Amino acid sequence: MDKKIEQWKHIFSGLAILAVVLRAIIFLVFQYPAPVADSSIFAAVAMSQCRGENYISPLYQYNGVDNRYLWHAIGMPFVISLLNLGCTNFGQFFAITVIMSATYILGLLITSFPKDIFKSLLFCTIVLALQVKSEFRPETLAIPIILLTQMLRNRENKNWIVLLSICAWIQPTVFLMYILYIVATVTVKDIKHAFSDVKILIICALLNLLIVYSYPYEIIDHISVLAHQGSSVYSENIVLNDFYVYYIKSNFFPFFGILFLFLLTISIINNKKLILMLPFLYFVAFSHFATIYTVYAFFLVLYMDVFNENTKSHILNKVQLAIGVMALIGLYQGISRDIFSYFKYHSSYNLAYSYYKNELAGKSICSVPQYFYIFMSSRELMNVKNNTNKQNCIYIHGASGTGGIEINKSCKLAPESPSHSTTLLSYGSRIFRSDSGYSYFICSAP
């Protein structure tokens, strides 16, 4: 029996390492998947900053008119733009690959690699799955910040205070969530010890003052918009179908929401003070199921608390393995979709950009896919949004998901892909019904 278990561990470890290699190749060589939804909104801000446009938000405007990037923290776009040396599509994927690689190494350090290689790979697979799922969202950067903060706290290194303060400029919700976690898990003695070093407190204050000073807009406007944005997002009505979509189906990490609820329940049983966090968690994750991404970093903190070296329960060990397996399935779900998309559509970034530049640039356009921020400047994107000539313009819809847009027979798929009829691709079409690459439909005015 023990031999069979070891064989399964070796299989998991091999698949986990292969997933890391494949994901890195897909990111760096093919730049898949094309950024869409929330991921593209943050990536567009990073690209605008990289191009010297000073934190412009071309895809999402606060109140529909203000294109200043006030509605979220600047940390993630800043780091992406800093690492994107050429302000290119490759550069932005290189940036998140660097962040994820550094996080993977951090995960190995946290789990005392190579003391237990399987447990280390299990944890790092979970971390990677959550980061890939987040892509260009701030959670991708908030995760390593929180993991490093937790590691420093466990080692009684007071520098965690400085690090945690930086998280407020990356993902404010994650920052507040971890503050509440600290309140529920520390003693008065711990607090006195943490804040006993005046030098660290001064460094923390100076660092944050420097960030405030370098912030491109009025900090009061930023705080005001953040508060309003948060209250508007989290005050939406509960949609029960979203529980299935985001907690059970949970693309690229099946059953994530259920697994989070399980870890939270076990953690509360172990530490009753964590009940204090429930109102906040209800506000940011339970009252609006689509915002489950806000708990990704906290999920990993709970994971480290529940599955520590003192865990002897066979049930918990099985749950730990189940979480790792779900994460691995999620990684291969994304990898499979990207590989299928490439061979099915041949929709590379270069082909898509070349077609746009040669056939579409300069024409009257009323709608573009979100990833067109890579092709167009912020000004051009704003011109598309404000185009009033709705009856005599071109509508371009991404084949990665039409968002309810009806694609009729007059629409043309570009760039044109060769016809494929292999059994494998036909079967894949039943599973993956859209392109994760850069193809798009060109349609006339409806």
Secondary structure, DSSP 8 states (H G I E B T S, - for coil): -HHHHHHHHHHHHHHHHHHHHHHHHIIIII--S---HHHHHHHHHHHHHHTT--SB-SS--BTTTB-BS-SS-SHHHHHHHHH-TT-SHHHHHHHHHHHHHHHHHHHHHHTTTTTTHHHHHHHHHHHHHHHHHHTTSTHHHHHHHHHHHHHHHHTT-TTHHHHHHHHTTT-HHHHHHHHHHHHHH--HHHHHHHT--HHHHHHHHHHHHHHHHH-SS-HHHHHHHHHHHHHHHHTS---HHHHIIIIII-TTSTTHHHHHHHHHHHHHHH-GGGGGGHHHHIIIIISSGGGGGGGHHHHHHHHHHHSSTT---HHHHHHHHHHHHHHHHHHHHHHHHHHHHHHHH---HHHHHHHIIIIITTS-EEE--GGGGTTS-HHHHHHHHT---TTSSEEEEETT--TT----TT-EEES-------HHHHHHHHH--S-SSS-EEEE---
